Amino acid sequence: MDINIMIEAQAGVYWPEWKRIVRTVESLGFDGLYRSDHFSHGSPPTQAALELWVSLTWLAANTERISFGSLVSPAAFRSPAMTAQMALQVDDLSGGRLRLGLGAGWHAGEHRAFGYPLLDVGPRFARFREYLEVVTRLLRSDAPVSFEGETYTLDGALLLPRPARPGGPPITIGGNGRLRTLPLVARYADEWNAIWCTPAKWQELSATLDGLLVAAGRAPARVRRTMMTGIFFGRTDAELAAVLAQRGQSAEDLRAAGAVVGTAGAVRDQLGALATAGLDGVMLQWLDLQAWGRLEALAEAVR
């Protein structure tokens, strides 16, 4: 099972922080680095935020090994054609290490503040389905693409050059929704990224996805299974207690919600349980970007 780090790049991250976290994650041996795609932390914004594609372009050009991507990029922020073009070119720049994470969007205050229509849930997911249709056609078709939907229209569109990786970067869809998200995963995604699940809950959702994939005529093994979840780690019991006090939740409550919590041994055991459940990778949400010593100790614990 791949062990990746995920950060909230709208929470005080600008170039100095981004460059350090990128270099640190690669040097410590983690498999990948993933980040959120938001304009702001809070409404109105209270902290620095580094734009998604600008940051990923720098990462692609300044790393050699780690995978990377968005968890996840809301459909309203950019046109699907622009997203497909940027993803194709950043993936090529990196030598084929991008995983393109896409989502319908959820942060109402952020969308309102910056002038993007979030829409009610039904229309939002209808738009997202069209978004996925456009992105996947542009990345996977070597012939010009025409498409006429309620939101998006293409007329003989073709991205050149074609992706160096056949089909372009893999599409990751994030979320746990059985009624809307998982059916879209079954139709469009190369990877499903669940959010904060216990092993038992994840297995239930994964079995639902298996059924949807079979119904869609796709082999379940064709879709990679990953999960983004919280990590609350301490090198000692005292340090762990301080981390939990800052969070304001107990270890038991956080584990019940699907987070990974503990010192080295407990973290290894919980990650082992996720691997046994069938996950191909986990993205550990690292919130304290000043705790470099703890991140190094985490890498040592799970290496």
N, C-alpha and C positions, 0 to 999 in steps of 0.2 A: 504494500500500500504506500503510495506517495505521501510524503509529509510536506505540506506547503504552508507558507505564512500568508495571511490576508490582513490588509490594513485598511482603515477608514481614512482615505486621503483627503477628506474635507475637514479633518479635525486637527488643524494646525500644521499641515504638511505643505512645505514649499521646497524649493530646490535643494537647500542644504540637507533637510531631513530626508527627502526622497533619494538623493544620491547615496546617503549613508545607509539607509535601509536596504537599497538595492544591492550595494556592495557587500553588506553584512550578510544578507540572506544567501547570496551565492557563495561567499567564502566559508560560511558555516556548514554548507553541505545540504541545505534544504533543497527539495526538488523544484519548488516554484514560488513565485510571489504574485499575489493577486490583490486587486484593490477595488474599492467602491467607485462609483461614478456619480458624484454629487457636486453641486455648485457651492453648497453652504452647509455649515453646521449651525442649526437653529434658524429661526425666522424672527428678526433679521439676522444675517450672518454674524458670527462672533469670532471665527477663527479663519486662518488662511486655508485655501483649497487649491490644489494643483490640478489643472485640466487633464482629463483622462488620456487623450491621444497624444498630446505633447509629451506627457510623462512616459508613456509606453514606447514612443519613438526613441527617447533617450535611453530607456532600458534596453531596447532591442540592439542599439548600436554600442552599448557599453557593457554587455554581458556576453558570455559564451555558452552557458550551459542551462540555466534555469528556464522552465516554462513560465508563462505569465499571461495575464488577461484581466478582464473586467468581471466583477461579481456584484451586480450585473449592470449593464448599460440600459437606461430607460429608453423606450422607443420614441418618446416625444422629443428628446433632446436634439436629435440629428436625423436627417432624412435617411432612409434605408440605403439609397444609392451611395451617399457620402460615407456612411458606416462601412459598407461593403468595400468601397475603394480604399479607405484608410486601413481597414483590417488586412486586405490583400497585401498592401504595400509594406505595412509594418511586419507582417508575417514573413514576407520575402526578405526584408532587411535583417531579421533575426535568424534566418536560416530555417524557418519552419517551427517556431516555438510558441506562437500565440495560440490561445484558446479564446474564442470570441464569445463572451458571456452577454446574453441579451435578456431583457425582462420588460414587462408591461409598464412598470413604474408604480410608485406607491406614495411618495412624499408630497402630500397636497400643498403644504405651505411653500415648499421649494418651487414646485411647478407654478404656483400662483405668483410668487415673488419675481420670478424671472420670465414670466409671460408664456409659459408652455401649458397647453390644455391637457390636464390629466384625464378628464372624462370620467363618467360613471363606469362602474365595473364592467358591465356588458359591452358598451361601445369601446372601452379601453382594450379589452381582450380581442374584440373584432379587429381593431386597428393593429394590434400586435400580431395577429395571424397574418394580415396582409404584409406587415413589416417583415416577418420571417419569410414569407413567400418571395418578396422582392430580393432580400439579402441572399437567400439560398440560390435563387435562379441566377443572379448576377455572378455569384462565386462559382457555381457548378456548371454553368452552360457556356460552351465555347461558341455558340451561335447567338446572334443578337436577340435580346429579350424584349417582348412586348407583353404588357399586363395592364388591365384596366380594373381597378377596384374602387371601393367607396372613398378611400383616402389617397391612394397612390396610383399613378399611371406611368407606364413606361412605353416608349415607342421606338423599338429597334435599338435598345441600349446594350452596349458591350464594353466591358472594362478591359483595357489593354495597358500593360501586357497581361496575359493570363497568369494566374497564380503559379509560382514555381512548384508549390505543393498541389497535386491534383485535387480539385474541388475547393482549394483555399483552406483557410484555418478552420478547425472543427468548431461547430456551433454548440455552445453550452447554454441551456435554459435553466434558470434557477427558480426554486419554489417548491412548496409542498402540496399545492392545491390539486385535489383529485378531479374536480369537475372541469377546470379550465387549463391549468398548467400542465398536468401530466399528459392529457391528450395532445397538446402542442409538442411536448417532448417526443411523444411516440411518432409524430408525423415529421418533425423537422430536425431534431437535435442529434448530435453525435455524443453529447454528454448531458447527463442530468445532474444538477447540483442541488442537493437537498439542504435544508436550513435547520440547524439545531434539533437533531433527533437523537433519541436513545437508540441503541441497536435494535430493540424490538420494534419501535415505531418505524425506523428506517426500513426494516425488512417488510413490514406491512405495505408501506408505500412502494417499495421496490417490486413486490409481488403484483400490486395494482398496475404498475408500469409494464411489467412483463405481459400481462393480459392485454393491455392496450397495444403493445408492440405486435403481438401475435395477430390481433384483430386487424392491424394495419398492414400485415404482410411482411413485417420486419422481424428478424431474429433478435431476441432479447440481448444476446451477447454483442450486438452491434452498437449498443449505447453504453458508454462508460458511465460509472456510478461514482459520484463524489459527494462530499458534504462540507459545507461551511459551518463552523461552530466555534463557540467561545473557548478560550484556553485561559485557565487561572492556575498559574504555576508558581511555586516557590521552591527555592533551593533548600530551605529548612521549614520546619513546622511554623516557626515564628514568622518567617517571611510570608508564607502562605496565609497565615492569619491576617497579616497586614494587607495583603492583596484582597482578601475577602471582605475585610472591614471597609476598604475603599469602595468596593462594589456594593456593600450593604446587603448581601445575600449570603446564606449559608452554603457550605459545600454540598450538602444534601439536596438543597433546592436547585442549585445550579446543575448538578448531575441529573436530577430528575427532569430538567428542561432540555437536557442533551449536551451540556457543556462538558469539557474535559477539565478535571479539577484535581490538584494534588501536588505532592512532591514527585520526584523522578519515578519511583516504583509505581505509584498509583496512576501516573500519566501513561506509563508504558502499558499497564494492565488495561486501561480504558481504550487506548489506541489498538491494542491487540484484540479487544472485543469487537471493535468496529471492523477491523480487518477480517476477523472470523465471520462477521455478519455478511461480508461480501463487498465492502467498499473498495474501490480502486484507488481512491485518494481522499485526503482530508485537508481542508484549508482552515488553519487555526487562526482565529481572529485575535491578533495581537494589538492591544489598545495602548499600551504604555511604550511609546517610541523613544523614551529616554532610558528605559531599563535594559541597556545593552548587555550587562552582565547576566541578567536573568535569561535573556534570549540565547546567549552563548551556552548557558547551562542547560536550557531546554534542548538545544541542538545536540549537546553531548548526551542527554538523557535518552533521546529517541533515535540517535544515529544507528 
